[in-house]
Amino acid sequence: MERIIEIKGYYRETAFKLAVLKLKQYASLWYENLKRTRALKGKSKIKTWVKLKKHMDKTFLLATYNQELYLKVTSL
């Protein structure tokens, strides 16, 4: 997703819309639930790819992912 956004030169809102369109199956259901939950809590809508990516990373990546990636890169 990051590569597509960078290569196409999409701006924040366009990148966000593209990312939402690309969500499939569980990720799509998760996003709809996230929207509903945020609305019920009175929080603002997610409108940018950066913010969506932050929520996706928190939900879908293992807690140790960044640490493992760092160790892999530094051990080369």
C-alpha positions as CSV (number, residue, x, y, z in Angstrom):
1,M,0.0,0.0,0.0
2,E,2.8,2.4,0.9
3,R,4.4,1.9,-2.5
4,I,1.2,2.5,-4.4
5,I,0.6,5.7,-2.5
6,E,4.2,6.9,-3.0
7,I,4.4,6.0,-6.7
8,K,1.0,7.4,-7.6
9,G,1.7,10.5,-5.5
10,Y,-1.7,10.3,-3.7
11,Y,-2.6,12.9,-1.2
12,R,-3.9,12.1,2.3
13,E,-7.6,11.8,1.5
14,T,-7.0,9.9,-1.7
15,A,-4.6,7.5,-0.1
16,F,-7.0,6.9,2.7
17,K,-9.9,6.2,0.3
18,L,-7.8,3.8,-1.7
19,A,-6.7,1.9,1.4
20,V,-10.3,1.5,2.6
21,L,-11.3,0.2,-0.8
22,K,-8.5,-2.4,-0.7
23,L,-9.6,-3.8,2.7
24,K,-11.0,-7.3,2.3
25,Q,-12.9,-9.8,4.5
26,Y,-12.0,-9.5,8.2
27,A,-10.1,-6.2,7.7
28,S,-13.1,-4.6,6.1
29,L,-15.4,-5.8,8.9
30,W,-12.8,-4.5,11.4
31,Y,-12.8,-1.1,9.8
32,E,-16.6,-0.8,9.8
33,N,-16.6,-1.8,13.5
34,L,-13.9,0.8,14.2
35,K,-15.9,3.5,12.5
36,R,-19.0,2.6,14.5
37,T,-17.1,2.4,17.8
38,R,-15.5,5.8,17.2
39,A,-18.8,7.3,16.4
40,L,-20.4,5.9,19.6
41,K,-17.5,7.3,21.7
42,G,-17.9,10.7,20.0
43,K,-14.4,10.5,18.5
44,S,-13.6,12.1,15.1
45,K,-13.7,10.1,11.9
46,I,-10.4,8.7,10.6
47,K,-9.6,10.7,7.4
48,T,-6.0,10.0,6.6
49,W,-4.0,6.9,5.6
50,V,-1.4,7.7,8.4
51,K,-4.1,7.4,11.1
52,L,-5.7,4.4,9.6
53,K,-2.3,2.7,9.3
54,K,-1.6,3.4,13.0
55,H,-4.9,1.7,14.0
56,M,-4.2,-1.2,11.6
57,D,-0.7,-1.8,12.9
58,K,-2.0,-1.8,16.5
59,T,-4.7,-4.4,15.6
60,F,-3.0,-6.7,13.0
61,L,0.7,-6.6,13.8
62,L,2.2,-8.7,16.6
63,A,3.5,-6.6,19.6
64,T,7.0,-7.8,18.8
65,Y,6.9,-7.1,15.1
66,N,8.9,-3.9,15.2
67,Q,11.5,-5.4,17.5
68,E,11.9,-8.5,15.4
69,L,12.2,-6.3,12.2
70,Y,14.9,-4.1,13.9
71,L,16.9,-7.2,15.0
72,K,16.7,-8.7,11.5
73,V,17.9,-5.4,9.9
74,T,20.7,-4.8,12.4
75,S,22.0,-8.4,12.1
76,L,22.7,-8.2,8.4
